[in-house]
Amino acid sequence: MASIVVYFSHTGENYSAGGIKDIKTGHVETLAKMIAGELNAPLFRLVPLEPYPHNYQETVRRSKEEYDSGARPSFDEANMPDFAQYSDIYLGYPNWFGSFPRVIATFLDKVNLDGKAVHPFVTSGGSGISFSDREIKSFAPFCDLCRGLAVNGDQVESALPLVKKWLGK
Ligand SMILES: Cc1cc2nc3c(=O)[nH]c(=O)nc-3n(C[C@H](O)[C@H](O)[C@H](O)COP(=O)(O)O)c2cc1C
């Protein structure tokens, strides 16, 4: 059966080990492309209809409000894949407050992942996956949650060996 890589990634000011940096390509995006390349799988980027601010502190403010209020920000569904044809979903997101951005919650609410293998991959400023994988299971209790991959945001460029190992290559 087939695999697909689904991800959300924030460009602009972001936090990694060295402090706040302005990045043109999001860390998760870099990792998502690497994984898709190794699997020869399609990519679907979750693009929020209301873009997140460029500024780090403003992004933190908005995403914290979304987290606290249980918001479900909409994403562009124009090219939404037919997930029924995929058995394996590689789901990528940055660690936001130990969890995932709420647009991932929107995705998990919307797409039926029952019986599908879900492989989380996460970039962070150092916290790794935290409790985000358990949260996936609470949104999609009947998915088969597989071992996740965590990479520090500032190390994604050199993550290919880790990715290959994670994929069992
Ligand atoms: C709103 C927000 C919250 C974050 N919370 C955490 C956190 O709790 N722990 C952590 O290690 N990194 C945290 N980070 C840092 C991101 O996880 C890290 O920069 C990640 O690599 C960004 O990936 P991206 O460029 O694909 O969005 C946070 C970043 C943002 C913008």
The ligand as an ORCA input file, in Angstrom:
! r2SCAN-3c Opt
* xyz 0 1
  C       4.784     28.851     18.652
  C       6.041     28.074     18.838
  C       6.171     27.234     19.945
  C       7.325     26.454     20.099
  N       7.411     25.621     21.187
  C       8.522     24.844     21.323
  C       8.644     23.932     22.427
  O       7.782     23.844     23.291
  N       9.763     23.175     22.502
  C      10.770     23.240     21.556
  O      11.762     22.530     21.669
  N      10.667     24.081     20.500
  C       9.578     24.883     20.350
  N       9.475     25.746     19.275
  C      10.542     25.734     18.263
  C      10.150     24.928     17.017
  O       9.677     23.643     17.375
  C      11.370     24.749     16.080
  O      11.879     25.998     15.695
  C      11.003     23.926     14.829
  O      12.187     23.368     14.281
  C      10.301     24.762     13.768
  O      10.007     24.001     12.617
  P       9.425     24.730     11.325
  O      10.497     25.671     10.844
  O       9.191     23.667     10.304
  O       8.161     25.424     11.705
  C       8.362     26.542     19.129
  C       8.231     27.412     18.033
  C       7.087     28.172     17.888
  C       6.975     29.106     16.704
*
